[in-house]
Amino acid sequence: MNLLHRLAAEQLPVAVTAGAEVDAVRVLSMAGHIRATIPKPLRTLDGYTQPPAMVNEITSLGRTMLKRFPCR
């Protein structure tokens, strides 16, 4: 929910680059709270790297969640 509140305070679209935050974007997207483009991880010599996710919209469900769970 913290990420959803932070996204609501930004002008969309927003690129999310941190690995843990990209995972949170994935969860918010699957829950229907946001619309986002999340590229698949890319294989590198050291393992994998995650390209940035692009958050395009907060859905009406996401806005309802923002109202029901205000930022503390």
C-alpha positions in Angstrom: 0.0 0.0 0.0 2.9 2.3 0.6 4.0 2.1 -3.0 0.4 2.7 -4.1 0.3 5.9 -2.0 3.7 7.0 -3.4 2.5 6.4 -7.0 -0.7 8.4 -6.4 1.5 11.4 -5.4 3.5 11.2 -8.7 2.6 12.3 -12.1 2.1 9.2 -14.2 3.6 7.4 -16.0 6.3 6.5 -13.5 9.3 4.2 -14.1 10.0 1.9 -11.1 13.5 0.6 -11.1 14.3 -1.0 -7.7 13.9 -4.8 -7.8 11.7 -5.1 -4.7 9.5 -2.2 -5.9 9.1 -3.9 -9.4 7.8 -6.9 -7.5 5.4 -4.7 -5.6 4.3 -3.2 -8.9 3.7 -6.7 -10.2 1.5 -7.5 -7.1 -0.5 -4.2 -7.4 -1.0 -4.9 -11.1 -2.2 -8.5 -10.5 -4.6 -7.2 -7.8 -6.1 -4.7 -10.4 -5.0 -1.6 -8.5 -2.7 -0.3 -11.3 -2.1 -0.7 -15.0 1.6 -1.3 -15.6 4.0 -2.6 -18.2 6.5 -5.0 -16.6 9.2 -6.4 -18.8 10.5 -9.9 -18.1 13.9 -10.2 -16.3 16.9 -10.3 -18.6 19.5 -13.0 -18.2 23.1 -11.7 -17.7 26.4 -13.3 -17.0 25.9 -12.8 -13.3 22.2 -14.0 -13.2 19.3 -11.8 -14.0 18.5 -8.1 -14.1 15.1 -6.5 -14.0 14.4 -3.7 -16.5 12.2 -0.8 -15.1 8.5 -1.3 -14.8 6.3 1.5 -16.2 3.2 2.4 -14.1 0.7 4.0 -16.5 -2.5 4.3 -14.4 -4.1 3.8 -11.0 -7.4 2.1 -11.6 -10.7 2.9 -9.9 -10.1 -0.1 -7.6 -6.7 1.3 -6.7 -8.2 4.7 -5.9 -10.8 3.0 -3.7 -8.0 1.2 -1.8 -6.2 4.5 -1.3 -9.4 5.9 0.3 -10.0 2.8 2.5 -6.4 2.6 3.6 -5.1 6.1 4.1 -1.4 6.7 4.5 -0.2 6.8 8.1 
